[in-house]
Amino acid sequence: MAATTHTVTNQVPPLVGHDVFAADRALTEAVERHAAPEVLPVALEELGELGRAAGSAQAQDWGAQANAFPPVLRTHDRYGHRVDEVEFHPSWHRLLGHAVSAGLTDAWGRPAGHVRRAAGFLVWTQAEAGHGCPLSMTHAAVPALRTDPALAAEWEPLLTSHTYVKGLRTPREKTGVLLGMGMTEKQGGTDVRSNTTRAEPLAGEGEYLLTGHKWFCSAPMSDGFLVLAQAPGGPTCFLLPRVLPDGTRNVFAIQRLKDKLGNRSNASAEVEFDGTWARRVGEEGRGVRTIIEMVAATRLDCVVGSAALMRQAVAQAVHHSTYRSAFGGPLIDKPLMRNVLADLALESEAATVLAMRLAAAYDTDTAEERAFLRLAVPAAKYWVTKRCPAVVGEALECLGGNGYVEESGMPRLLREAPLNSIWEGSGNVQALDVLRALQREPGALDAFLREVGRARGADHRLDAAITGLLTELADLEGIEARARRLVERIALVLQGSLLVRWAPPEVSDAFCASRLGGDWGSAFGTLPHTLDLASVVARARPDGA
């Protein structure tokens, strides 16, 4: 075969060896904005180290290997004893270990902890998203455990540790642990109050035996789990350790691992409890209330994780278009491709700015910010996670056929994209939760309106959108059937207000013209051609040029 037929031209170099954090201007600006001056130098240094690691060839290889060799369930040892262990590829452990050492389970007790952690989560999960699940649940378990000071004193130092220790042992033998979660059951799904798992009290204070099943148990290799079960007083939250204080294994029968669309590196399991020992967390009958703060924290991670997927997809699309030529010049210089890339970049930046604003509210932790989060978190979770599959799919198309093959990494992003919209309550659950906040907690709406009101007068399209939202909120007829439309508008108004305050004019102008002003089509790439789209695209370039 003639060698000349295999001359390679016009192929794009891999996006590797770059600083994922420093190249993301929307994210770096958010950290500089929300982190206190005395914390900022340390935060920027640690995020820079994480960003360079995330963009390295090594981390990219770890991500590819962790997904090419998914976890394997081992129910019994060679002698027939039940062990119920999940084996992972070494790359999974490397990813998880690097994340834990970078503080991605440590937010609640350090200065600007949530901003630093959210930024790190957004950066590092661009290398591989699946291992973000145990990171998220371990982080989010802290506020639930704090309802029991004794449990918190025992477990919180291990949950927030920067040391990753794989393998099952008693917590007192480890310097760091991971926590999973088992809430949903076959018959109920999101309706956790219909759970049938029983909890029978023992003589010891706060000790119970659980019997039942969990249809989705996340990260079954973890050291412990927060689960819901029906105690005599009603639905109750429990902490279930995998290894008992005496060193023996708790009853935790893993029936099978789920064969999922994406999230292949991460194990999700069906498990059975049969006289399984657990400790009560909070009061009997108040299990849902006990875990509500955990749910809110994991929902925020759904927003952050979707922002990470969008950013990585947009970075790949812009990078490809920078180096790929067609019809006489680089794709990035073609007006129509520029419009598509700018549209995608707007969606990505709006998601990032919103996610980081929510993280900052956790750090501030005032009554005003808690009221704001009550409405903003489910609204953001609803909207940002739903935008993710559309953004990733369009970004994949920017690479053409090259984006459709596994080697590009784009199919893995696309398979992952729908997950965050489903996890921790799908779209309807989030929309109904927003309605619940509006109806039961008027302070939440007041805090939201004060937040978006800080940008009033800066853009007439935003002002009109706020007025329209107030009109819609005043009409309660058929409110449940209109819930998705209402929550979408809440999220868009909030994103618009944040971009008007903090983003460059070309970004906020394009967002308000399209998302709020109605000068937009039904697909990406339909922005008004009179906008400064070149500047929007240049801002999104992953090489920082």
Secondary structure, 3 states (H helix, E strand, C coil): CCHHHHCCCCCCCCCCCCCCCCCCHHHHHHHHHHCCCCCHHHHHHHHHHHHHHHCCHHHHHHHHHHHHCCCEEEEECCCCCEEEEEECCHHHHHHHHHHHHCCCCCCCCCCCHHHHHHHHHHHHCCCCCCCHHHHHHHHHHHHHHCCCHHHHHHHHHHHCCCCCCCCCCCHHHCCCCCEEEECCCCCCCCCHHHCCCEEEECCCCCEEEEEEEEEEEECCCCCEEEEEEEECCEEEEEEEECECCCCCECCCEEEEECCCCCCCCCCEEEEEEEEEEEEEECCCCCHHHHHHHHHHHHHHHHHHHHHHHHHHHHHHHHHHHHHCEECCEEHHHCHHHHHHHHHHHHHHHHHHHHHHHHHHHHHHCCHHHHHHHHHHHHHHHHHHHHHHHHHHHHHHHHCCHHHHCHHHCHHHHHHHCCHHHHCCCCHHHHHHHHHHHHHHCHHHHHHHHHHHHCCCCCCHHHHHHHHHHHHHHCCCCCCCCCHHHHHHHHHHHHHHHHHHHHCCHHHHHHHHHHHHCCCCCCCCCCCCCCCCHHHHHHHCCCCCC
